[in-house]
Amino acid sequence: MDDVRRRLAAERAQTQSRLASLTGDHESIVAASLDTNADDEHDPEGATIAFERSQIGALIRQVQGHLVEVDAAVARLDAGAYGVCERCGSVISAARLEALPAARLCIRCASTVA
């Protein structure tokens, strides 16, 4: 289990780094738009700036969600439930956990949810 804990810690650190980078990008776009008179509705560049701001905002929310999932995986590990499908109780395959360390569902259950 130490190997799993290290992998989850690495996943968490990588996710936090990605979140910090995206947050910095978002802050830079917002700061740059404050220095101009561009208005999203009438300036040809405004739509592009608004799109970039929106796109980075969506990525930030996605990464924040992944961070929550990684933290939940650590909690499952602490509780002795890591690697067990939350839906059917089957063991989640090692290959799936290798690909998605925070997986909550086995392949069969995950394919029926989607």
N, CA and C of each residue as an Amber inpcrd file, in Angstrom:
protein
   342
   0.8050000  -1.2090000   0.0000000   0.0000000   0.0000000   0.0000000
   0.8470000   1.2720000   0.0000000   2.0950000   1.1620000   0.4380000
   2.9690000   2.3360000   0.4100000   3.1770000   2.8250000  -1.0160000
   3.2500000   1.8630000  -1.9590000   3.4250000   2.2230000  -3.3610000
   2.1950000   2.9930000  -3.8660000   1.0130000   2.5570000  -3.4820000
  -0.2220000   3.2400000  -3.8630000  -0.2530000   4.6340000  -3.2460000
   0.1120000   4.7340000  -2.0040000   0.1210000   6.0330000  -1.3130000
   1.1000000   6.9960000  -2.0090000   2.2740000   6.4940000  -2.3960000
   3.2470000   7.3400000  -3.1080000   2.6860000   7.7830000  -4.4630000
   2.0380000   6.8540000  -5.1440000   1.4620000   7.1870000  -6.4570000
   0.3710000   8.2530000  -6.3190000  -0.4860000   8.1160000  -5.3250000
  -1.5300000   9.1060000  -5.1020000  -0.9380000  10.4570000  -4.6850000
   0.1170000  10.4240000  -3.8890000   0.7880000  11.6660000  -3.4860000
   1.3980000  12.3540000  -4.7130000   1.9910000  11.5680000  -5.6070000
   2.5630000  12.1300000  -6.8330000   1.4630000  12.6980000  -7.7250000
   0.3480000  11.9850000  -7.8180000  -0.7940000  12.4560000  -8.6100000
  -1.3330000  13.7670000  -8.0400000  -1.3900000  13.8480000  -6.7180000
  -1.8810000  15.0650000  -6.0570000  -0.9300000  16.2320000  -6.3110000
   0.3680000  15.9900000  -6.1800000   1.3570000  17.0520000  -6.4100000
   1.3060000  17.5380000  -7.8540000   1.1850000  16.6240000  -8.7990000
   1.1000000  16.9960000 -10.2120000  -0.1780000  17.7990000 -10.4750000
  -1.2640000  17.4020000  -9.8540000  -2.5390000  18.1020000 -10.0210000
  -2.4720000  19.5040000  -9.4200000  -1.8650000  19.6330000  -8.2530000
  -1.7130000  20.9540000  -7.6320000  -0.8340000  21.8650000  -8.4830000
   0.2050000  21.3010000  -9.0800000   1.0770000  22.0840000  -9.9540000
   0.3080000  22.5690000 -11.1810000  -0.4960000  21.7020000 -11.7520000
  -1.3170000  22.0680000 -12.9160000  -2.3180000  23.1600000 -12.5340000
  -2.9180000  23.0180000 -11.3640000  -3.8820000  24.0080000 -10.8880000
  -3.2070000  25.3670000 -10.6940000  -2.0230000  25.3760000 -10.1160000
  -1.2950000  26.6290000  -9.9090000  -0.9630000  27.2880000 -11.2450000
  -0.5640000  26.4940000 -12.2100000  -0.2340000  27.0250000 -13.5340000
  -1.4650000  27.6290000 -14.2070000  -2.5740000  26.9010000 -14.1810000
  -3.8050000  27.4000000 -14.7910000  -4.3170000  28.6550000 -14.0890000
  -4.2200000  28.6740000 -12.7690000  -4.6640000  29.8400000 -12.0090000
  -3.8200000  31.0530000 -12.3760000  -2.5250000  30.8400000 -12.5140000
  -1.6420000  31.9340000 -12.9410000  -1.9900000  32.4330000 -14.3280000
  -2.2800000  31.5000000 -15.2460000  -2.6810000  31.8910000 -16.6030000
  -3.9700000  32.7130000 -16.5670000  -4.9210000  32.2610000 -15.7660000
  -6.2020000  32.9660000 -15.6660000  -5.9950000  34.3740000 -15.1110000
  -5.1960000  34.4850000 -14.0740000  -4.9250000  35.7970000 -13.4790000
  -4.2280000  36.7220000 -14.4750000  -3.3350000  36.1540000 -15.3000000
  -2.6400000  36.9630000 -16.3040000  -3.6060000  37.4950000 -17.3560000
  -4.5320000  36.6590000 -17.7870000  -5.5150000  37.0910000 -18.7860000
  -6.4070000  38.1790000 -18.2110000  -6.8590000  37.9770000 -16.9810000
  -7.7140000  38.9750000 -16.3430000  -6.9570000  40.2850000 -16.1720000
  -5.7140000  40.2080000 -15.7120000  -4.9120000  41.4230000 -15.5180000
  -4.6660000  42.1390000 -16.8420000  -4.3910000  41.3950000 -17.8890000
  -4.1450000  42.0060000 -19.1940000  -5.3940000  42.6880000 -19.7260000
  -6.5500000  42.0960000 -19.4760000  -7.7830000  42.7090000 -19.9820000
  -8.1670000  43.9470000 -19.1830000  -7.7040000  44.0570000 -17.9590000
  -7.9990000  45.2460000 -17.1500000  -7.2410000  46.4680000 -17.6530000
  -6.0990000  46.2180000 -18.3020000  -5.2580000  47.3110000 -18.7870000
  -5.7140000  47.8690000 -20.1300000  -6.7490000  47.3050000 -20.7010000
  -7.2160000  47.7800000 -22.0050000  -8.6410000  48.3070000 -21.8760000
  -9.0640000  48.9750000 -22.9190000 -10.4420000  49.4610000 -22.9760000
 -11.3400000  48.4800000 -23.7170000 -10.8300000  47.2810000 -23.9560000
 -11.5960000  46.2960000 -24.7220000 -12.8530000  45.9100000 -23.9700000
 -13.9190000  45.8480000 -24.7170000 -15.1360000  45.3250000 -24.1230000
 -15.5270000  44.1030000 -24.9540000 -15.8610000  43.0570000 -24.2960000
 -16.0720000  41.7670000 -24.9480000 -17.1040000  41.8220000 -26.0730000
 -18.0470000  42.7100000 -25.9600000 -19.1330000  42.7500000 -26.9270000
 -18.7620000  43.4870000 -28.2090000 -17.9810000  44.5750000 -28.1030000
 -17.7460000  45.4180000 -29.2680000 -16.3350000  45.3430000 -29.8400000
 -15.4030000  44.8780000 -29.1020000 -14.0160000  44.7860000 -29.5620000
 -13.7850000  43.4150000 -30.1890000 -13.2170000  43.3680000 -31.4070000
 -12.9620000  42.0660000 -32.0450000 -12.0780000  41.1490000 -31.1910000
 -11.1630000  41.7160000 -30.4420000 -10.3060000  40.9160000 -29.5650000
 -11.0280000  40.5140000 -28.2810000 -12.0630000  41.2320000 -27.9390000
 -12.7830000  40.9640000 -26.7020000 -13.3660000  39.5630000 -26.6510000
 -13.9200000  39.0940000 -27.7580000 -14.4960000  37.7440000 -27.7930000
 -13.4260000  36.6900000 -27.5620000 -12.2530000  36.8980000 -28.1320000
 -11.1450000  35.9640000 -27.9480000 -10.7000000  35.9320000 -26.4910000
 -10.5890000  37.1040000 -25.8980000 -10.1830000  37.1910000 -24.4900000
 -11.2260000  36.5180000 -23.5980000 -12.4930000  36.7630000 -23.8720000
 -13.5620000  36.1440000 -23.0820000 -13.5370000  34.6270000 -23.2450000
 -13.2900000  34.1540000 -24.4620000 -13.2160000  32.7150000 -24.7100000
 -12.0550000  32.1020000 -23.9350000 -10.8930000  32.7300000 -24.0000000
  -9.7250000  32.2090000 -23.2770000  -9.9820000  32.1780000 -21.7750000
 -10.5670000  33.2190000 -21.2640000 -10.8870000  33.2910000 -19.8350000
 -11.8550000  32.1650000 -19.4560000 -12.8590000  31.9640000 -20.2690000
 -13.8500000  30.9170000 -20.0220000 -13.2250000  29.5280000 -20.1250000
 -12.3940000  29.3310000 -21.1220000 -11.7520000  28.0310000 -21.3280000
 -10.8340000  27.6910000 -20.1560000 -10.0320000  28.6190000 -19.7250000
  -9.1350000  28.3680000 -18.6000000  -9.9400000  28.1630000 -17.3150000
 -11.0170000  28.9060000 -17.1590000 -11.8890000  28.7100000 -15.9980000
 -12.4500000  27.2950000 -15.9580000 -12.8560000  26.7820000 -17.1170000
 -13.3780000  25.4070000 -17.1850000 -12.2890000  24.3920000 -16.8500000
 -11.0820000  24.6310000 -17.3350000  -9.9670000  23.7220000 -17.0240000
  -9.6430000  23.7530000 -15.5320000  -9.7040000  24.9260000 -14.9360000
  -9.4540000  25.0470000 -13.4940000 -10.4720000  24.2230000 -12.7160000
 -11.7480000  24.3390000 -13.0890000 -12.7880000  23.5570000 -12.4010000
 -12.5760000  22.0560000 -12.5850000 -12.1400000  21.6540000 -13.7700000
 -11.8730000  20.2420000 -14.0340000 -10.7150000  19.7400000 -13.1640000
  -9.6470000  20.5040000 -13.0710000  -8.4880000  20.1120000 -12.2690000
  -8.8440000  20.1130000 -10.7830000  -9.6370000  21.0840000 -10.3430000
 -10.0890000  21.0970000  -8.9450000 -10.9020000  19.8400000  -8.6370000
 -11.7450000  19.4310000  -9.5730000 -12.5210000  18.2070000  -9.4000000
 -11.6370000  16.9810000  -9.3090000 -10.5850000  16.9500000 -10.1220000
  -9.6480000  15.8270000 -10.0610000  -8.9310000  15.7930000  -8.7140000
  -8.5900000  16.9560000  -8.1990000  -7.9380000  17.0320000  -6.8950000
  -8.8540000  16.4550000  -5.8080000 -10.1350000  16.7660000  -5.8850000
 -11.1080000  16.2040000  -4.9420000 -11.1460000  14.6840000  -5.0690000
 -11.1020000  14.1750000  -6.3020000 -11.1190000  12.7270000  -6.5330000
  -9.8650000  12.0490000  -5.9610000  -8.7200000  12.6880000  -6.1300000
  -7.4740000  12.1250000  -5.5820000  -7.5430000  12.1000000  -4.0580000
  -8.0260000  13.1690000  -3.4580000  -8.1720000  13.2000000  -2.0010000
  -9.1500000  12.1270000  -1.5210000 -10.2140000  11.8920000  -2.2850000
 -11.1700000  10.8400000  -1.9270000 -10.5180000   9.4590000  -2.0430000
  -9.6360000   9.2850000  -3.0160000  -8.9210000   8.0180000  -3.1570000
  -8.0070000   7.7690000  -1.9610000  -7.3590000   8.8240000  -1.4820000
  -6.5120000   8.6990000  -0.2890000  -7.3710000   8.3230000   0.9180000
  -8.5360000   8.9210000   1.0260000  -9.4500000   8.5860000   2.1310000
  -9.8920000   7.1230000   2.0390000 -10.1640000   6.6390000   0.8150000
 -10.5260000   5.2250000   0.6430000  -9.3660000   4.3240000   1.0260000
  -8.1620000   4.7490000   0.6830000  -6.9670000   3.9750000   1.0380000
  -6.8420000   3.8880000   2.5550000  -7.0250000   5.0000000   3.2330000
  -6.9580000   5.0320000   4.6940000  -8.0380000   4.1550000   5.3300000
  -9.1940000   4.0910000   4.6830000 -10.3210000   3.3150000   5.2170000
 -10.2660000   1.8420000   4.8160000  -9.2790000   1.4870000   3.9760000
  -9.1680000   0.0990000   3.5240000 -10.1110000  -0.2530000   2.3860000
 -10.6660000   0.7560000   1.7290000 -11.6180000   0.5140000   0.6460000
 -11.0610000   0.8720000  -0.7300000  -9.7880000   1.2130000  -0.8040000
  -9.1860000   1.5830000  -2.0890000  -9.1330000   0.3530000  -2.9940000
  -9.5050000   0.5440000  -4.2380000  -9.4490000  -0.5500000  -5.2040000
 -10.6950000  -1.4160000  -5.2140000 -11.7160000  -0.9950000  -4.4820000
 -12.9840000  -1.7250000  -4.4480000 -14.0370000  -0.8430000  -5.1220000
 -14.7560000  -1.4050000  -6.0820000 -15.7900000  -0.6660000  -6.8120000
 -16.8740000  -0.2060000  -5.8510000 -17.1920000   1.0750000  -5.9000000
 -18.2080000   1.6410000  -5.0180000 -19.6230000   1.2040000  -5.4010000
 -19.7770000   0.6890000  -6.5960000 -21.1120000   0.2990000  -7.0570000
 -21.4090000  -1.1810000  -6.8110000 -20.4930000  -2.0510000  -7.2460000
 -20.7820000  -3.4870000  -7.1610000 -19.9380000  -4.2200000  -6.1240000
 -18.9070000  -3.5650000  -5.5900000 -18.0640000  -4.1820000  -4.5720000
 -16.9660000  -5.0740000  -5.1080000 -16.8390000  -5.1650000  -6.4330000
 -15.7720000  -5.9710000  -7.0330000 -14.4390000  -5.2440000  -6.9220000
 -13.3840000  -6.0200000  -7.0780000 -12.0370000  -5.4390000  -7.0770000
 -11.8310000  -4.7020000  -8.3970000 -11.3110000  -3.4950000  -8.3160000
 -10.9620000  -2.7240000  -9.5150000  -9.6090000  -3.2430000  -9.9930000
  -9.5150000  -3.5260000 -11.2770000  -8.2940000  -4.1240000 -11.8170000
  -7.0770000  -3.2190000 -11.6070000  -5.9260000  -3.8670000 -11.4560000
  -4.6740000  -3.1250000 -11.2710000  -4.3970000  -2.2300000 -12.4780000
  -4.7330000  -2.7050000 -13.6770000  -4.5040000  -1.9090000 -14.8920000
  -5.3380000  -0.6310000 -14.8670000  -6.5770000  -0.7400000 -14.4020000
  -7.4360000   0.4490000 -14.3180000  -6.8870000   1.4350000 -13.2870000
  -6.4700000   0.9100000 -12.1400000  -5.9100000   1.7860000 -11.1030000
  -4.5830000   2.3980000 -11.5360000  -3.8640000   1.6930000 -12.3750000
  -2.6180000   2.2430000 -12.9140000  -2.9270000   3.4320000 -13.8250000
  -3.9640000   3.2710000 -14.6500000  -4.3410000   4.3320000 -15.5810000
  -5.0650000   5.4750000 -14.8760000  -5.9400000   5.1380000 -13.9200000
  -6.7330000   6.1290000 -13.1820000  -6.6310000   5.8380000 -11.6970000
  -5.6020000   6.3400000 -11.0300000  -5.3850000   6.0070000  -9.6260000
  -6.5430000   6.3770000  -8.7020000  -7.3820000   7.3040000  -9.1070000
  -8.5000000   7.7230000  -8.2640000  -9.8110000   7.0480000  -8.6690000
  -9.7330000   5.9880000  -9.4780000 -10.9420000   5.3130000  -9.9660000
 -11.8100000   4.8300000  -8.8070000 -13.1000000   5.0820000  -8.9050000
 -14.0740000   4.6580000  -7.9000000 -14.8400000   3.4150000  -8.3490000
 -14.8910000   3.2100000  -9.6610000 -15.6850000   2.1350000 -10.2310000
 -14.8380000   1.1850000 -11.0650000 -15.2390000  -0.0810000 -11.1080000
 -14.5920000  -1.0390000 -11.9920000 -14.9820000  -0.6890000 -13.4300000
 -14.3130000  -1.2960000 -14.3910000 -14.5800000  -1.0060000 -15.8120000
 -16.0500000  -1.2910000 -16.1470000 -16.5610000  -2.4210000 -15.7110000
 -17.9390000  -2.7950000 -16.0400000 -18.9300000  -1.7440000 -15.5330000
 -18.7930000  -1.3430000 -14.2750000 -19.7250000  -0.3360000 -13.7230000
 -19.5030000   1.0310000 -14.3540000 -18.2670000   1.3900000 -14.6240000
 -17.9860000   2.6810000 -15.2340000 -18.5720000   2.7560000 -16.6460000
 -18.5750000   1.6420000 -17.3680000 -19.1210000   1.6560000 -18.7220000
 -20.6400000   1.7350000 -18.7250000 -21.2880000   1.3070000 -17.6650000
 -22.7520000   1.4220000 -17.6220000 -23.1960000   2.7860000 -17.1360000
 -22.3360000   3.5210000 -16.4430000 -22.6650000   4.8610000 -15.9680000
 -22.5910000   5.8510000 -17.1330000 -21.5950000   5.6980000 -17.9790000
 -21.3880000   6.6230000 -19.0990000 -22.4450000   6.4210000 -20.1180000
